[in-house]
Amino acid sequence: NPIYFGEASATVTFELAFTYRVGVADVFRVTRPPAYSMLQGSLQTFQDLQVGEHGLDLMRRFSNDYDRPEDYYMVLTGPIAAGTTIRFSIMSDLPATPQKAMNWFFRTYRVLPLLDTDGEVLEGQQVAYPWIGRDMLATGTNDGAFSGFLLVGQIPFRIDPMLQTPGATIRLTFNFALPEGVVATRFVRLEITGPEGFTVKETDCFWGGNTPEFAKCTGFRNTATLKSAISVLSGADIVLPLTVTNPGVTPSPNFWYLAVFKDDDTQYVRWSRTLGFTIASMPVTYKGNNQLGESASGFFTFRPVRASPTPVV
C-alpha cells in the first residue's frame, strides 16, 4: 500500500496463496526486511485467516533484536486449506533510504508436544507464546521469494496560475525543490499531469523560453514532458513556468501530479500530487428594455473576481 520512503505507521497489506494445509494452533511467522519496523498489535486479518494470539516476537523466540523484533507471530484458530488465499495487514515504519535487502519471509510452524526421555507425551495441549519447553516443527516457507514493494521519494510542489479565467491561455508556474538531486545516465525526465480539460502547449511549452534546468518541453492535452539539460536535476528552488489553457469549468477530480524518471525508465523515482485551483468566471448581468422594436439603453453589471491592477478612473 505505501509508496514513500520514511513513512511512519504505514499499513502494509499482504496476500498469500497457500500450497499446503495449515492446521489449528499452528504458528504463522512474518519476518520483515532489516530496515523496516513492525508495530505491536497492528495486525488486521481479512478473508480466510482466523487468528488468536499475535504480536511482535518480544520474547525473541525467533528474533534477535528486542527493541525492534524482526518477527511478527500469529497463532491460528482456524485451519487454512491448500489452495486458499489469505489477506492481512501489519503497520510498519518504512526505511528512509533505498535498501539492498527488501525481502519478506513467511513461515509456518507446528508446536510439538512435550515429551519425556523415552519419547512419551507428557503434555500435548496447546500452550501460549513463547511456547517454553516446546520444540517447533517448520511446516512451510516462501524462502524469502517476495522481494518487497517499490518505495519512492516525494517531490512536493506548488502551482501558481496567472489567471483563473475559463478558457484563458495562462502562465502556470510550478515550484519544487530537489536538494539531494536525481542522477541519471543521460537525462532526468519530469512528467506533469493535470486534470482533464487543461491543455498544455504542444511544442516548446515553456512560458517565455527555456529554463536553466530543462532543455526540452513537450505538451500533449493535459500532460507535459520535460527533459533536463544535463544528467543531474538538482535545486533548492526550481521554478517552471508553462503555457497552459484553462478549461471552461473547474474539473473534478482536480489534482496535478509530478513524477520524476531517470532517462527512458517507465518507473518513477519520485512522485507527488497537489490540489489544483478553481476556475473562476466573472459574473455578468444585463438589464434593459425587453419590448420588441423599442430603442432603449442597456446596462451590463460586472463583478470582478480579483482587484484591478490599475487605479479606478
Legacy VTK file of the C-alpha trace (Angstrom):
# vtk DataFile Version 3.0
C-alpha trace
ASCII
DATASET POLYDATA
POINTS 313 float
0.000 0.000 0.000
2.602 2.659 0.931
4.906 4.173 -1.687
7.031 6.772 0.115
10.361 6.364 1.870
10.349 7.254 5.558
6.593 6.907 6.022
5.634 6.165 9.636
2.870 3.745 10.655
2.209 2.733 7.054
-0.322 -0.049 6.506
1.286 -2.898 4.571
-1.202 -5.415 3.163
-0.159 -8.909 2.092
-1.990 -11.516 0.039
-0.663 -15.097 0.140
-1.784 -18.303 -1.560
-1.008 -21.457 0.437
0.005 -24.601 -1.436
-0.297 -26.781 1.673
-2.689 -27.171 4.600
-2.079 -25.283 7.846
-3.780 -26.559 10.985
-5.411 -25.037 14.047
-2.856 -23.839 16.659
-0.099 -23.693 14.045
2.095 -20.609 14.139
2.376 -18.201 11.220
5.565 -16.083 11.279
6.275 -12.904 9.289
9.890 -11.671 9.060
10.485 -8.090 7.919
13.425 -6.707 5.888
16.213 -5.230 8.069
15.350 -1.514 7.668
11.628 -1.865 8.470
9.984 -1.747 11.923
6.666 -3.522 12.514
4.260 -2.116 15.110
2.974 -4.153 18.031
-0.668 -5.214 17.905
-1.250 -3.681 14.464
-2.413 -6.901 12.749
-5.684 -6.834 10.799
-6.955 -10.016 9.193
-9.322 -10.404 6.267
-10.559 -13.351 4.230
-9.943 -16.944 5.376
-7.478 -16.072 8.145
-8.538 -16.721 11.745
-6.012 -15.660 14.368
-5.947 -15.738 18.163
-2.789 -14.724 19.972
-0.473 -12.485 17.915
2.189 -9.803 18.256
5.837 -8.906 17.905
8.337 -11.547 18.975
9.359 -9.610 22.101
10.451 -12.811 23.891
12.839 -13.472 20.973
11.704 -16.975 20.134
12.718 -16.186 16.545
14.094 -12.633 16.670
17.429 -11.235 17.839
16.531 -7.558 18.407
14.369 -6.831 21.473
13.784 -3.148 20.646
12.895 -3.864 17.012
11.889 -7.538 16.742
12.352 -8.882 13.239
9.325 -11.170 13.504
5.565 -10.946 14.000
3.798 -14.163 15.041
0.172 -15.313 14.773
-1.430 -18.393 16.320
-4.129 -19.753 14.022
-7.560 -20.518 15.455
-8.904 -21.857 12.166
-7.345 -24.115 9.510
-6.136 -22.899 6.121
-6.801 -25.352 3.316
-4.318 -25.903 0.492
-5.021 -23.515 -2.371
-6.564 -20.898 -0.067
-5.644 -17.213 -0.474
-5.392 -15.155 2.713
-5.048 -11.405 3.274
-3.782 -9.470 6.276
-2.130 -6.146 7.066
0.531 -5.008 9.532
1.536 -1.422 10.261
5.197 -0.628 9.731
7.665 2.252 9.769
9.327 2.335 6.359
13.031 2.879 5.612
14.175 6.421 4.896
16.541 5.447 2.057
16.760 2.692 -0.609
17.912 -0.670 0.761
19.516 -3.709 -0.868
17.678 -6.229 1.341
13.922 -5.864 0.783
12.702 -9.483 1.061
9.860 -10.554 3.355
9.793 -14.110 4.754
6.630 -16.042 5.636
6.878 -19.323 7.565
4.564 -21.734 9.370
5.323 -23.989 12.336
3.659 -26.679 14.416
4.222 -26.586 18.180
5.204 -30.129 19.222
4.010 -31.826 22.418
6.271 -32.054 25.467
7.984 -35.455 25.562
9.909 -37.355 28.228
13.275 -39.010 27.656
11.563 -42.114 26.301
9.579 -40.145 23.754
6.302 -40.442 25.618
3.966 -37.456 25.538
3.912 -35.644 28.863
1.813 -32.692 27.761
0.092 -32.357 24.428
-2.269 -29.465 24.923
-1.715 -26.069 23.355
0.445 -23.607 25.309
0.815 -19.856 24.990
3.624 -17.885 23.345
6.645 -18.179 23.672
5.949 -21.931 23.892
8.523 -22.507 26.647
9.952 -26.018 26.629
8.331 -26.900 23.336
10.088 -27.709 20.090
8.686 -26.380 16.839
8.436 -28.169 13.514
8.797 -25.982 10.407
5.972 -26.900 8.022
6.403 -24.371 5.204
8.137 -21.220 3.960
8.245 -18.896 0.974
12.085 -18.838 1.222
12.019 -15.061 1.013
10.743 -15.169 -2.560
8.687 -11.998 -2.042
11.161 -9.231 -2.858
9.127 -6.458 -1.279
7.369 -3.469 -2.786
8.616 -0.357 -4.506
9.207 2.776 -2.446
9.822 6.189 -3.969
10.740 9.656 -2.784
8.364 12.598 -2.699
8.644 15.816 -4.684
6.284 18.313 -3.014
5.366 21.165 -5.335
3.196 24.273 -5.575
1.283 25.666 -8.536
0.558 29.333 -9.191
-1.831 30.269 -12.038
-1.514 33.674 -13.696
-5.300 33.696 -14.275
-8.217 31.517 -13.262
-10.354 32.668 -16.189
-12.234 29.958 -18.131
-10.587 29.169 -21.479
-7.689 31.602 -20.962
-4.154 30.740 -22.076
-2.066 31.423 -18.998
1.324 31.072 -17.366
1.084 28.228 -14.867
4.124 28.184 -12.589
5.339 25.052 -10.830
7.700 25.436 -7.891
9.538 22.492 -6.316
12.860 21.513 -4.745
15.300 18.622 -5.211
18.118 19.498 -2.816
19.626 15.990 -2.824
19.233 15.694 -6.608
18.338 12.895 -9.007
21.175 11.453 -11.088
20.541 9.658 -14.389
22.747 8.374 -17.207
21.648 10.778 -19.940
18.829 12.978 -18.664
16.217 13.314 -15.936
12.628 13.286 -17.192
9.841 15.193 -15.493
6.231 14.345 -16.300
3.422 16.692 -15.247
-0.198 15.547 -15.476
-3.072 17.926 -14.905
-6.828 17.422 -14.526
-8.891 16.643 -17.598
-9.767 19.793 -19.539
-6.434 21.608 -19.226
-4.318 21.835 -22.384
-0.549 22.250 -22.361
1.057 23.953 -25.370
2.308 21.170 -27.649
5.708 22.462 -28.792
8.067 24.484 -26.635
5.589 24.583 -23.765
7.741 26.865 -21.622
6.347 30.335 -20.966
8.977 32.842 -22.053
11.672 30.407 -23.246
13.696 27.567 -21.762
14.599 27.347 -18.088
18.179 26.695 -16.872
17.304 23.194 -15.674
15.408 21.910 -18.723
16.278 21.773 -22.419
13.011 20.460 -23.840
9.301 20.622 -23.039
6.572 18.839 -24.993
2.866 19.110 -24.259
0.021 16.760 -25.112
-3.504 17.505 -23.887
-3.243 17.771 -20.085
0.348 16.477 -19.824
3.821 17.960 -20.170
7.085 16.029 -20.574
10.357 17.799 -19.802
13.950 16.631 -20.167
16.787 18.082 -18.133
19.678 19.868 -19.826
22.219 17.577 -18.105
22.116 14.154 -16.423
21.524 15.645 -12.956
18.460 17.521 -11.756
19.047 19.375 -8.523
17.994 22.623 -6.902
16.578 24.176 -3.758
14.045 26.337 -5.607
13.221 25.211 -9.150
10.711 27.446 -10.930
8.993 26.037 -14.003
6.561 28.311 -15.959
4.428 26.502 -18.562
1.952 27.722 -21.185
-1.416 26.180 -20.341
-5.004 26.770 -21.458
-7.653 26.613 -18.738
-10.796 24.501 -19.107
-14.259 26.071 -19.145
-15.132 24.921 -15.627
-13.316 23.592 -12.585
-12.547 19.919 -13.310
-13.328 17.062 -10.947
-11.151 15.392 -9.785
-8.877 18.418 -9.554
-5.325 17.188 -8.897
-1.944 17.861 -10.505
0.723 15.149 -10.476
4.510 15.383 -10.734
6.705 12.348 -11.466
10.471 12.137 -11.909
12.092 9.439 -14.074
15.652 8.518 -14.979
16.286 8.523 -18.745
13.588 6.455 -20.515
12.613 4.381 -17.463
8.922 3.602 -17.012
9.098 3.537 -13.209
9.321 6.892 -11.467
11.771 7.529 -8.616
9.801 10.434 -7.140
6.085 11.193 -7.213
3.684 13.659 -5.590
0.338 15.293 -6.194
-1.295 18.555 -5.144
-4.776 20.033 -5.283
-5.483 22.204 -8.321
-7.035 25.650 -8.476
-10.608 26.773 -9.076
-11.692 28.096 -12.455
-13.466 31.372 -11.670
-15.620 33.168 -14.232
-16.667 36.817 -13.904
-20.435 37.062 -13.310
-22.252 39.483 -15.650
-25.885 40.638 -15.632
-27.754 42.697 -18.276
-30.698 44.997 -17.671
-32.629 46.802 -20.377
-35.913 47.264 -22.241
-37.463 43.952 -23.318
-40.070 45.472 -25.685
-39.822 44.473 -29.359
-38.887 47.318 -31.717
-38.058 49.755 -28.921
-34.775 51.655 -28.729
-33.524 51.895 -25.161
-30.390 51.894 -23.047
-28.957 48.627 -21.724
-26.791 48.141 -18.640
-24.130 45.474 -18.021
-23.050 44.814 -14.443
-19.730 43.019 -13.935
-18.418 41.574 -10.687
-14.623 41.178 -10.902
-13.068 38.053 -9.386
-9.931 39.991 -8.404
-8.895 43.590 -7.827
-7.900 45.767 -10.777
-4.118 46.085 -11.196
-4.510 49.813 -12.009
-6.368 52.623 -10.191
-10.051 53.004 -10.966
-10.661 56.047 -13.206
LINES 1 314
313 0 1 2 3 4 5 6 7 8 9 10 11 12 13 14 15 16 17 18 19 20 21 22 23 24 25 26 27 28 29 30 31 32 33 34 35 36 37 38 39 40 41 42 43 44 45 46 47 48 49 50 51 52 53 54 55 56 57 58 59 60 61 62 63 64 65 66 67 68 69 70 71 72 73 74 75 76 77 78 79 80 81 82 83 84 85 86 87 88 89 90 91 92 93 94 95 96 97 98 99 100 101 102 103 104 105 106 107 108 109 110 111 112 113 114 115 116 117 118 119 120 121 122 123 124 125 126 127 128 129 130 131 132 133 134 135 136 137 138 139 140 141 142 143 144 145 146 147 148 149 150 151 152 153 154 155 156 157 158 159 160 161 162 163 164 165 166 167 168 169 170 171 172 173 174 175 176 177 178 179 180 181 182 183 184 185 186 187 188 189 190 191 192 193 194 195 196 197 198 199 200 201 202 203 204 205 206 207 208 209 210 211 212 213 214 215 216 217 218 219 220 221 222 223 224 225 226 227 228 229 230 231 232 233 234 235 236 237 238 239 240 241 242 243 244 245 246 247 248 249 250 251 252 253 254 255 256 257 258 259 260 261 262 263 264 265 266 267 268 269 270 271 272 273 274 275 276 277 278 279 280 281 282 283 284 285 286 287 288 289 290 291 292 293 294 295 296 297 298 299 300 301 302 303 304 305 306 307 308 309 310 311 312
